[in-house]
């Protein structure tokens, strides 16, 4: 899935609208980048549960 937005804030809001609130919810195919004055983000939504870190 590719998402485009004018700003990083709008890009974040678009991800939240799709239910992606944690980095664990998102598998970045490519890091967000600028193209034609817009932010573009290529992602694949993951279905795995977030893992907890062990000390």
C-alpha distance matrix in Angstrom:
0.0 3.8 6.6 10.1 13.4 17.1 17.9 16.8 18.3 16.1 12.9 14.4 15.3 12.0 10.8 14.1 13.8 11.0 13.6 12.6 16.1 16.9 15.7 16.3 13.5 10.8 10.5 9.9 9.2 10.9 12.8 12.5 14.5 16.4 16.2 18.7 19.5 16.0 13.9 10.5 8.3 5.8 5.5 6.1 8.3 11.8 14.7 17.5 20.1 20.7 23.7 26.7 28.4 31.9 34.7
3.8 0.0 3.8 6.7 10.3 13.8 14.8 14.1 16.0 13.8 10.7 13.0 14.1 10.9 10.5 14.2 14.0 12.1 15.0 13.7 16.7 17.7 16.3 17.7 15.2 12.2 12.0 10.2 9.5 9.8 11.2 10.1 11.5 12.9 12.5 14.9 15.7 12.3 10.4 6.9 5.7 4.5 6.4 8.8 11.0 14.6 17.7 20.3 22.4 22.5 25.5 28.2 29.6 33.2 35.7
6.6 3.8 0.0 3.8 6.8 10.5 11.6 11.1 12.6 10.1 7.3 9.9 10.8 7.6 8.1 11.7 11.6 10.6 13.6 12.5 15.0 16.5 15.6 17.6 15.1 12.4 13.2 11.4 11.8 11.5 11.7 9.4 10.9 11.8 11.9 13.8 13.8 10.1 8.2 5.8 5.3 6.5 8.1 10.8 12.1 15.7 18.7 21.2 22.8 22.6 25.7 28.1 29.6 33.3 35.6
10.1 6.7 3.8 0.0 3.8 7.1 8.9 9.5 11.4 8.8 6.7 10.3 11.2 8.7 10.3 13.6 13.4 13.4 16.4 15.2 17.2 18.8 17.9 20.4 18.2 15.5 16.2 13.9 14.2 12.9 12.5 9.4 9.7 9.4 9.2 10.6 10.2 6.5 5.5 4.5 6.4 8.9 11.3 14.4 15.8 19.3 22.3 24.6 26.0 25.5 28.5 30.6 31.8 35.6 37.7
13.4 10.3 6.8 3.8 0.0 3.8 5.6 7.1 8.4 5.7 5.2 8.9 9.4 8.0 10.4 13.0 13.1 14.0 16.8 15.7 16.9 18.9 18.4 21.3 19.2 16.9 18.3 16.0 17.0 15.3 14.0 10.4 10.6 9.7 10.2 10.8 9.2 5.7 5.2 6.7 8.7 11.9 13.9 17.0 17.9 21.3 24.1 26.2 27.2 26.3 29.3 31.1 32.2 35.9 37.8
17.1 13.8 10.5 7.1 3.8 0.0 3.8 7.1 8.4 6.6 7.5 10.8 11.3 11.0 13.5 15.7 15.9 17.4 19.9 18.8 19.5 21.3 20.8 24.0 22.3 20.0 21.3 18.8 19.8 17.6 15.9 12.0 11.5 9.4 10.1 9.8 7.1 4.8 6.0 8.9 11.6 15.1 17.3 20.6 21.4 24.7 27.6 29.5 30.2 29.0 31.9 33.4 34.2 38.0 39.5
17.9 14.8 11.6 8.9 5.6 3.8 0.0 3.8 5.3 5.3 6.3 8.7 9.9 10.7 12.6 14.4 15.5 17.1 19.0 17.4 17.5 19.0 18.5 22.0 20.8 18.6 20.2 17.7 19.3 17.0 14.5 10.8 10.8 9.6 11.6 12.0 8.9 6.9 6.2 9.6 11.4 15.2 16.9 20.3 20.9 23.8 26.7 28.1 28.5 26.9 29.6 30.7 31.4 35.1 36.4
16.8 14.1 11.1 9.5 7.1 7.1 3.8 0.0 3.8 5.4 4.8 6.1 8.6 9.7 10.5 12.3 14.2 15.6 16.9 14.7 14.5 15.6 14.9 18.5 17.6 15.6 17.2 14.9 17.1 14.9 12.1 8.7 9.8 9.9 12.7 14.2 11.4 9.0 6.6 9.2 9.8 13.6 14.8 18.1 18.4 21.0 23.9 25.1 25.2 23.4 26.0 27.0 27.6 31.3 32.7
18.3 16.0 12.6 11.4 8.4 8.4 5.3 3.8 0.0 3.8 5.4 5.1 6.3 8.7 10.0 10.6 12.5 14.6 15.6 14.0 13.3 15.0 15.3 18.8 17.7 16.4 18.7 17.1 19.6 17.9 15.2 12.1 13.5 13.6 16.0 17.1 14.2 11.7 9.9 12.2 12.5 16.0 16.6 19.4 19.1 21.6 24.0 25.2 25.0 23.2 26.0 26.8 27.7 31.4 32.8
16.1 13.8 10.1 8.8 5.7 6.6 5.3 5.4 3.8 0.0 3.8 5.4 5.0 6.1 8.7 9.8 10.5 12.6 14.5 13.5 13.7 16.0 16.4 19.6 17.8 16.4 18.7 17.1 19.1 17.8 15.7 12.4 13.7 13.4 15.1 15.8 13.3 10.3 9.0 10.9 11.5 14.8 15.6 18.3 18.1 21.0 23.4 25.2 25.3 24.1 27.2 28.4 29.7 33.4 35.2
12.9 10.7 7.3 6.7 5.2 7.5 6.3 4.8 5.4 3.8 0.0 3.8 5.4 5.1 6.4 8.7 10.0 11.1 12.9 11.3 12.0 13.9 13.6 16.7 14.9 13.1 15.0 13.3 15.3 14.1 12.2 9.1 11.0 11.6 13.4 15.0 13.0 9.6 7.2 8.0 7.9 11.1 11.9 14.8 14.9 17.9 20.6 22.3 22.8 21.6 24.6 26.2 27.4 31.1 33.0
14.4 13.0 9.9 10.3 8.9 10.8 8.7 6.1 5.1 5.4 3.8 0.0 3.8 5.4 5.2 6.3 8.8 10.1 10.9 9.0 8.8 10.7 11.1 14.3 12.8 11.6 14.3 13.3 16.0 15.2 13.0 10.6 13.3 14.5 16.7 18.5 16.4 13.2 10.4 11.1 9.9 12.8 12.4 14.8 14.1 16.6 18.9 20.3 20.2 18.8 21.8 23.1 24.4 28.1 30.0
15.3 14.1 10.8 11.2 9.4 11.3 9.9 8.6 6.3 5.0 5.4 3.8 0.0 3.8 5.4 5.0 6.2 8.8 9.9 9.4 9.3 12.3 13.6 16.3 14.2 13.7 16.7 16.1 18.7 18.3 16.5 13.9 16.3 17.0 18.7 20.0 17.8 14.6 12.5 13.3 12.4 15.0 14.5 16.4 15.3 17.9 19.7 21.5 21.3 20.3 23.6 24.9 26.6 30.4 32.4
12.0 10.9 7.6 8.7 8.0 11.0 10.7 9.7 8.7 6.1 5.1 5.4 3.8 0.0 3.8 5.4 5.2 6.6 9.1 8.9 10.3 13.1 13.9 16.3 13.6 12.6 15.3 14.6 16.7 16.6 15.5 13.0 15.4 16.1 17.2 18.6 17.1 13.5 11.5 11.3 10.4 12.5 12.1 13.9 13.1 16.2 18.3 20.5 21.0 20.5 24.0 25.8 27.7 31.4 33.7
10.8 10.5 8.1 10.3 10.4 13.5 12.6 10.5 10.0 8.7 6.4 5.2 5.4 3.8 0.0 3.8 5.5 5.2 6.7 5.4 7.2 9.7 10.4 12.5 9.8 8.9 11.9 11.8 14.3 14.7 13.7 12.0 15.1 16.7 18.2 20.2 18.9 15.3 12.5 11.7 9.6 11.0 9.7 11.2 9.9 12.7 14.8 16.8 17.3 16.8 20.2 22.2 24.1 27.9 30.3
14.1 14.2 11.7 13.6 13.0 15.7 14.4 12.3 10.6 9.8 8.7 6.3 5.0 5.4 3.8 0.0 3.8 5.3 5.0 4.9 5.4 8.9 10.9 12.8 10.2 10.7 14.2 14.8 17.6 18.1 16.9 15.3 18.4 19.9 21.6 23.4 21.7 18.2 15.6 15.3 13.3 14.8 13.0 13.9 11.8 13.9 15.2 17.0 16.8 16.2 19.8 21.4 23.6 27.2 29.7
13.8 14.0 11.6 13.4 13.1 15.9 15.5 14.2 12.5 10.5 10.0 8.8 6.2 5.2 5.5 3.8 0.0 3.8 5.4 7.3 8.7 12.3 14.3 15.7 12.6 13.0 16.3 16.9 19.2 19.9 19.1 17.3 20.0 21.1 22.3 23.6 22.2 18.6 16.6 16.1 14.5 15.7 14.2 14.8 12.7 15.3 16.3 18.7 18.8 18.9 22.6 24.4 26.9 30.5 33.1
11.0 12.1 10.6 13.4 14.0 17.4 17.1 15.6 14.6 12.6 11.1 10.1 8.8 6.6 5.2 5.3 3.8 0.0 3.8 5.7 8.6 11.5 13.0 13.8 10.3 10.6 13.6 14.6 16.7 18.0 17.8 16.6 19.6 21.1 22.1 23.9 23.0 19.2 16.9 15.5 13.3 13.6 11.6 11.5 9.2 12.0 13.0 15.8 16.4 17.0 20.8 23.1 25.6 29.2 32.1
13.6 15.0 13.6 16.4 16.8 19.9 19.0 16.9 15.6 14.5 12.9 10.9 9.9 9.1 6.7 5.0 5.4 3.8 0.0 3.8 6.0 9.0 11.3 11.6 8.3 9.9 13.4 15.1 17.7 19.2 18.8 18.0 21.3 23.2 24.7 26.7 25.6 21.8 19.2 18.0 15.4 15.6 13.0 12.4 9.3 10.9 11.3 13.5 13.5 14.1 17.8 19.9 22.7 26.2 29.1
12.6 13.7 12.5 15.2 15.7 18.8 17.4 14.7 14.0 13.5 11.3 9.0 9.4 8.9 5.4 4.9 7.3 5.7 3.8 0.0 3.8 5.9 7.6 8.5 5.4 6.6 10.3 11.8 14.8 16.2 15.5 15.0 18.6 20.9 22.7 25.1 23.9 20.2 17.2 15.9 13.0 13.3 10.6 10.5 7.7 9.2 10.5 12.1 12.2 11.9 15.6 17.7 20.0 23.7 26.5
16.1 16.7 15.0 17.2 16.9 19.5 17.5 14.5 13.3 13.7 12.0 8.8 9.3 10.3 7.2 5.4 8.7 8.6 6.0 3.8 0.0 3.8 6.9 8.4 6.8 8.5 12.3 13.7 17.1 18.0 16.6 16.1 19.6 21.9 24.1 26.5 24.8 21.4 18.3 17.7 14.9 15.9 13.4 13.6 11.0 11.7 12.7 13.4 12.4 11.3 14.7 16.0 18.3 21.9 24.4
16.9 17.7 16.5 18.8 18.9 21.3 19.0 15.6 15.0 16.0 13.9 10.7 12.3 13.1 9.7 8.9 12.3 11.5 9.0 5.9 3.8 0.0 3.8 5.1 5.3 7.2 10.6 12.3 15.9 16.9 15.4 15.7 19.5 22.2 24.7 27.5 25.9 22.6 19.2 18.4 15.3 15.9 13.1 13.3 10.8 10.6 11.8 11.6 10.3 8.3 11.4 12.7 14.7 18.4 20.9
15.7 16.3 15.6 17.9 18.4 20.8 18.5 14.9 15.3 16.4 13.6 11.1 13.6 13.9 10.4 10.9 14.3 13.0 11.3 7.6 6.9 3.8 0.0 3.8 5.3 5.4 7.9 9.2 12.9 13.8 12.3 13.2 17.0 20.1 22.7 25.8 24.5 21.4 17.7 16.7 13.3 13.7 11.1 11.6 10.1 9.8 12.0 11.4 11.0 8.7 11.1 12.8 14.1 17.8 20.2
16.3 17.7 17.6 20.4 21.3 24.0 22.0 18.5 18.8 19.6 16.7 14.3 16.3 16.3 12.5 12.8 15.7 13.8 11.6 8.5 8.4 5.1 3.8 0.0 3.8 5.5 7.5 10.2 13.5 15.2 14.6 16.1 19.8 23.1 25.5 28.6 27.7 24.4 20.7 19.2 15.6 15.1 11.9 11.2 9.2 7.5 9.0 7.8 7.4 5.4 8.1 10.6 12.4 16.1 18.9
13.5 15.2 15.1 18.2 19.2 22.3 20.8 17.6 17.7 17.8 14.9 12.8 14.2 13.6 9.8 10.2 12.6 10.3 8.3 5.4 6.8 5.3 5.3 3.8 0.0 3.8 6.9 9.8 12.9 14.9 14.7 15.6 19.3 22.3 24.3 27.2 26.4 22.9 19.5 17.7 14.1 13.5 10.0 8.9 6.1 5.3 7.0 7.5 8.0 7.6 11.0 13.7 16.0 19.6 22.6
10.8 12.2 12.4 15.5 16.9 20.0 18.6 15.6 16.4 16.4 13.1 11.6 13.7 12.6 8.9 10.7 13.0 10.6 9.9 6.6 8.5 7.2 5.4 5.5 3.8 0.0 3.8 6.1 9.2 11.1 11.1 12.2 15.9 19.0 20.9 24.0 23.4 20.0 16.5 14.4 10.7 9.9 6.5 6.3 5.0 5.7 9.0 9.8 11.1 10.5 13.3 16.1 17.7 21.3 24.1
10.5 12.0 13.2 16.2 18.3 21.3 20.2 17.2 18.7 18.7 15.0 14.3 16.7 15.3 11.9 14.2 16.3 13.6 13.4 10.3 12.3 10.6 7.9 7.5 6.9 3.8 0.0 3.8 6.3 8.8 9.7 11.8 15.2 18.7 20.4 23.8 23.7 20.5 16.9 14.4 10.6 8.8 5.6 5.1 6.0 6.2 9.9 10.5 12.6 12.1 14.2 17.2 18.4 21.8 24.5
9.9 10.2 11.4 13.9 16.0 18.8 17.7 14.9 17.1 17.1 13.3 13.3 16.1 14.6 11.8 14.8 16.9 14.6 15.1 11.8 13.7 12.3 9.2 10.2 9.8 6.1 3.8 0.0 3.8 5.2 6.0 8.4 11.6 15.1 16.9 20.4 20.4 17.4 13.9 11.3 7.7 6.2 4.5 6.5 8.5 9.8 13.6 14.3 16.2 15.2 17.2 19.8 20.5 24.0 26.3
9.2 9.5 11.8 14.2 17.0 19.8 19.3 17.1 19.6 19.1 15.3 16.0 18.7 16.7 14.3 17.6 19.2 16.7 17.7 14.8 17.1 15.9 12.9 13.5 12.9 9.2 6.3 3.8 0.0 3.8 6.9 9.4 11.7 15.0 16.1 19.7 20.4 17.6 14.5 11.3 8.3 5.4 5.1 6.8 10.1 11.5 15.3 16.3 18.8 18.2 20.1 22.9 23.5 26.7 29.1
10.9 9.8 11.5 12.9 15.3 17.6 17.0 14.9 17.9 17.8 14.1 15.2 18.3 16.6 14.7 18.1 19.9 18.0 19.2 16.2 18.0 16.9 13.8 15.2 14.9 11.1 8.8 5.2 3.8 0.0 3.8 6.5 8.2 11.7 13.1 16.8 17.4 15.0 11.9 9.2 6.8 5.4 7.0 9.9 12.9 14.6 18.4 19.3 21.3 20.3 22.0 24.4 24.7 28.0 29.9
12.8 11.2 11.7 12.5 14.0 15.9 14.5 12.1 15.2 15.7 12.2 13.0 16.5 15.5 13.7 16.9 19.1 17.8 18.8 15.5 16.6 15.4 12.3 14.6 14.7 11.1 9.7 6.0 6.9 3.8 0.0 3.8 6.3 10.1 12.5 16.1 16.0 13.7 10.2 8.5 6.4 7.2 8.5 11.8 14.0 15.7 19.4 20.0 21.4 19.8 21.5 23.4 23.4 26.8 28.5
12.5 10.1 9.4 9.4 10.4 12.0 10.8 8.7 12.1 12.4 9.1 10.6 13.9 13.0 12.0 15.3 17.3 16.6 18.0 15.0 16.1 15.7 13.2 16.1 15.6 12.2 11.8 8.4 9.4 6.5 3.8 0.0 3.8 7.1 9.8 13.2 12.6 10.1 6.5 5.5 4.5 7.2 9.3 13.0 14.9 17.2 20.8 21.8 23.0 21.4 23.5 25.3 25.6 29.1 30.7
14.5 11.5 10.9 9.7 10.6 11.5 10.8 9.8 13.5 13.7 11.0 13.3 16.3 15.4 15.1 18.4 20.0 19.6 21.3 18.6 19.6 19.5 17.0 19.8 19.3 15.9 15.2 11.6 11.7 8.2 6.3 3.8 0.0 3.8 6.6 10.2 9.9 8.3 5.6 5.5 6.7 9.3 12.2 15.9 18.2 20.7 24.3 25.4 26.8 25.2 27.2 28.9 29.0 32.4 33.8
16.4 12.9 11.8 9.4 9.7 9.4 9.6 9.9 13.6 13.4 11.6 14.5 17.0 16.1 16.7 19.9 21.1 21.1 23.2 20.9 21.9 22.2 20.1 23.1 22.3 19.0 18.7 15.1 15.0 11.7 10.1 7.1 3.8 0.0 3.8 6.7 6.2 5.5 4.7 6.2 9.0 11.8 15.1 18.8 21.0 23.8 27.4 28.7 30.0 28.5 30.6 32.3 32.4 35.9 37.2
16.2 12.5 11.9 9.2 10.2 10.1 11.6 12.7 16.0 15.1 13.4 16.7 18.7 17.2 18.2 21.6 22.3 22.1 24.7 22.7 24.1 24.7 22.7 25.5 24.3 20.9 20.4 16.9 16.1 13.1 12.5 9.8 6.6 3.8 0.0 3.8 5.5 5.3 6.4 6.8 10.3 12.4 16.1 19.6 22.1 25.2 28.7 30.4 32.0 30.9 33.2 35.1 35.4 38.9 40.4
18.7 14.9 13.8 10.6 10.8 9.8 12.0 14.2 17.1 15.8 15.0 18.5 20.0 18.6 20.2 23.4 23.6 23.9 26.7 25.1 26.5 27.5 25.8 28.6 27.2 24.0 23.8 20.4 19.7 16.8 16.1 13.2 10.2 6.7 3.8 0.0 3.8 5.5 8.4 9.6 13.3 15.6 19.2 22.7 25.0 28.2 31.7 33.6 35.1 34.0 36.4 38.3 38.7 42.2 43.7
19.5 15.7 13.8 10.2 9.2 7.1 8.9 11.4 14.2 13.3 13.0 16.4 17.8 17.1 18.9 21.7 22.2 23.0 25.6 23.9 24.8 25.9 24.5 27.7 26.4 23.4 23.7 20.4 20.4 17.4 16.0 12.6 9.9 6.2 5.5 3.8 0.0 3.8 7.0 9.6 13.2 16.3 19.5 23.1 25.0 28.1 31.5 33.2 34.3 33.0 35.4 37.0 37.4 40.9 42.3
16.0 12.3 10.1 6.5 5.7 4.8 6.9 9.0 11.7 10.3 9.6 13.2 14.6 13.5 15.3 18.2 18.6 19.2 21.8 20.2 21.4 22.6 21.4 24.4 22.9 20.0 20.5 17.4 17.6 15.0 13.7 10.1 8.3 5.5 5.3 5.5 3.8 0.0 3.8 6.4 9.9 13.1 16.1 19.6 21.3 24.6 27.8 29.7 30.9 29.7 32.3 34.0 34.7 38.3 39.9
13.9 10.4 8.2 5.5 5.2 6.0 6.2 6.6 9.9 9.0 7.2 10.4 12.5 11.5 12.5 15.6 16.6 16.9 19.2 17.2 18.3 19.2 17.7 20.7 19.5 16.5 16.9 13.9 14.5 11.9 10.2 6.5 5.6 4.7 6.4 8.4 7.0 3.8 0.0 3.8 6.7 10.2 13.0 16.6 18.3 21.3 24.6 26.3 27.4 26.1 28.6 30.3 30.9 34.6 36.2
10.5 6.9 5.8 4.5 6.7 8.9 9.6 9.2 12.2 10.9 8.0 11.1 13.3 11.3 11.7 15.3 16.1 15.5 18.0 15.9 17.7 18.4 16.7 19.2 17.7 14.4 14.4 11.3 11.3 9.2 8.5 5.5 5.5 6.2 6.8 9.6 9.6 6.4 3.8 0.0 3.8 6.7 9.9 13.5 15.6 18.7 22.1 24.0 25.5 24.6 27.2 29.3 30.0 33.6 35.5
8.3 5.7 5.3 6.4 8.7 11.6 11.4 9.8 12.5 11.5 7.9 9.9 12.4 10.4 9.6 13.3 14.5 13.3 15.4 13.0 14.9 15.3 13.3 15.6 14.1 10.7 10.6 7.7 8.3 6.8 6.4 4.5 6.7 9.0 10.3 13.3 13.2 9.9 6.7 3.8 0.0 3.8 6.3 10.0 12.0 15.0 18.5 20.2 21.8 20.9 23.5 25.8 26.7 30.3 32.4
5.8 4.5 6.5 8.9 11.9 15.1 15.2 13.6 16.0 14.8 11.1 12.8 15.0 12.5 11.0 14.8 15.7 13.6 15.6 13.3 15.9 15.9 13.7 15.1 13.5 9.9 8.8 6.2 5.4 5.4 7.2 7.2 9.3 11.8 12.4 15.6 16.3 13.1 10.2 6.7 3.8 0.0 3.8 7.2 10.1 13.0 16.6 18.5 20.6 20.2 22.8 25.4 26.4 29.9 32.3
5.5 6.4 8.1 11.3 13.9 17.3 16.9 14.8 16.6 15.6 11.9 12.4 14.5 12.1 9.7 13.0 14.2 11.6 13.0 10.6 13.4 13.1 11.1 11.9 10.0 6.5 5.6 4.5 5.1 7.0 8.5 9.3 12.2 15.1 16.1 19.2 19.5 16.1 13.0 9.9 6.3 3.8 0.0 3.8 6.4 9.2 12.8 14.7 16.9 16.8 19.4 22.3 23.6 27.1 29.7
6.1 8.8 10.8 14.4 17.0 20.6 20.3 18.1 19.4 18.3 14.8 14.8 16.4 13.9 11.2 13.9 14.8 11.5 12.4 10.5 13.6 13.3 11.6 11.2 8.9 6.3 5.1 6.5 6.8 9.9 11.8 13.0 15.9 18.8 19.6 22.7 23.1 19.6 16.6 13.5 10.0 7.2 3.8 0.0 3.8 6.3 9.7 12.0 14.7 15.3 18.0 21.2 22.9 26.3 29.2
8.3 11.0 12.1 15.8 17.9 21.4 20.9 18.4 19.1 18.1 14.9 14.1 15.3 13.1 9.9 11.8 12.7 9.2 9.3 7.7 11.0 10.8 10.1 9.2 6.1 5.0 6.0 8.5 10.1 12.9 14.0 14.9 18.2 21.0 22.1 25.0 25.0 21.3 18.3 15.6 12.0 10.1 6.4 3.8 0.0 3.8 6.7 9.4 11.7 12.7 15.8 19.0 21.2 24.6 27.7
11.8 14.6 15.7 19.3 21.3 24.7 23.8 21.0 21.6 21.0 17.9 16.6 17.9 16.2 12.7 13.9 15.3 12.0 10.9 9.2 11.7 10.6 9.8 7.5 5.3 5.7 6.2 9.8 11.5 14.6 15.7 17.2 20.7 23.8 25.2 28.2 28.1 24.6 21.3 18.7 15.0 13.0 9.2 6.3 3.8 0.0 3.8 5.7 8.5 9.9 12.7 16.2 18.5 21.7 25.0
14.7 17.7 18.7 22.3 24.1 27.6 26.7 23.9 24.0 23.4 20.6 18.9 19.7 18.3 14.8 15.2 16.3 13.0 11.3 10.5 12.7 11.8 12.0 9.0 7.0 9.0 9.9 13.6 15.3 18.4 19.4 20.8 24.3 27.4 28.7 31.7 31.5 27.8 24.6 22.1 18.5 16.6 12.8 9.7 6.7 3.8 0.0 3.8 6.7 9.3 12.2 15.7 18.5 21.4 25.0
17.5 20.3 21.2 24.6 26.2 29.5 28.1 25.1 25.2 25.2 22.3 20.3 21.5 20.5 16.8 17.0 18.7 15.8 13.5 12.1 13.4 11.6 11.4 7.8 7.5 9.8 10.5 14.3 16.3 19.3 20.0 21.8 25.4 28.7 30.4 33.6 33.2 29.7 26.3 24.0 20.2 18.5 14.7 12.0 9.4 5.7 3.8 0.0 3.8 6.5 8.7 12.4 15.1 17.9 21.5
20.1 22.4 22.8 26.0 27.2 30.2 28.5 25.2 25.0 25.3 22.8 20.2 21.3 21.0 17.3 16.8 18.8 16.4 13.5 12.2 12.4 10.3 11.0 7.4 8.0 11.1 12.6 16.2 18.8 21.3 21.4 23.0 26.8 30.0 32.0 35.1 34.3 30.9 27.4 25.5 21.8 20.6 16.9 14.7 11.7 8.5 6.7 3.8 0.0 3.8 6.3 9.5 12.8 15.5 19.1
20.7 22.5 22.6 25.5 26.3 29.0 26.9 23.4 23.2 24.1 21.6 18.8 20.3 20.5 16.8 16.2 18.9 17.0 14.1 11.9 11.3 8.3 8.7 5.4 7.6 10.5 12.1 15.2 18.2 20.3 19.8 21.4 25.2 28.5 30.9 34.0 33.0 29.7 26.1 24.6 20.9 20.2 16.8 15.3 12.7 9.9 9.3 6.5 3.8 0.0 3.8 6.6 9.6 12.8 16.2
23.7 25.5 25.7 28.5 29.3 31.9 29.6 26.0 26.0 27.2 24.6 21.8 23.6 24.0 20.2 19.8 22.6 20.8 17.8 15.6 14.7 11.4 11.1 8.1 11.0 13.3 14.2 17.2 20.1 22.0 21.5 23.5 27.2 30.6 33.2 36.4 35.4 32.3 28.6 27.2 23.5 22.8 19.4 18.0 15.8 12.7 12.2 8.7 6.3 3.8 0.0 3.8 6.5 9.3 12.8
26.7 28.2 28.1 30.6 31.1 33.4 30.7 27.0 26.8 28.4 26.2 23.1 24.9 25.8 22.2 21.4 24.4 23.1 19.9 17.7 16.0 12.7 12.8 10.6 13.7 16.1 17.2 19.8 22.9 24.4 23.4 25.3 28.9 32.3 35.1 38.3 37.0 34.0 30.3 29.3 25.8 25.4 22.3 21.2 19.0 16.2 15.7 12.4 9.5 6.6 3.8 0.0 3.8 6.5 9.8
28.4 29.6 29.6 31.8 32.2 34.2 31.4 27.6 27.7 29.7 27.4 24.4 26.6 27.7 24.1 23.6 26.9 25.6 22.7 20.0 18.3 14.7 14.1 12.4 16.0 17.7 18.4 20.5 23.5 24.7 23.4 25.6 29.0 32.4 35.4 38.7 37.4 34.7 30.9 30.0 26.7 26.4 23.6 22.9 21.2 18.5 18.5 15.1 12.8 9.6 6.5 3.8 0.0 3.8 6.6
31.9 33.2 33.3 35.6 35.9 38.0 35.1 31.3 31.4 33.4 31.1 28.1 30.4 31.4 27.9 27.2 30.5 29.2 26.2 23.7 21.9 18.4 17.8 16.1 19.6 21.3 21.8 24.0 26.7 28.0 26.8 29.1 32.4 35.9 38.9 42.2 40.9 38.3 34.6 33.6 30.3 29.9 27.1 26.3 24.6 21.7 21.4 17.9 15.5 12.8 9.3 6.5 3.8 0.0 3.8
34.7 35.7 35.6 37.7 37.8 39.5 36.4 32.7 32.8 35.2 33.0 30.0 32.4 33.7 30.3 29.7 33.1 32.1 29.1 26.5 24.4 20.9 20.2 18.9 22.6 24.1 24.5 26.3 29.1 29.9 28.5 30.7 33.8 37.2 40.4 43.7 42.3 39.9 36.2 35.5 32.4 32.3 29.7 29.2 27.7 25.0 25.0 21.5 19.1 16.2 12.8 9.8 6.6 3.8 0.0
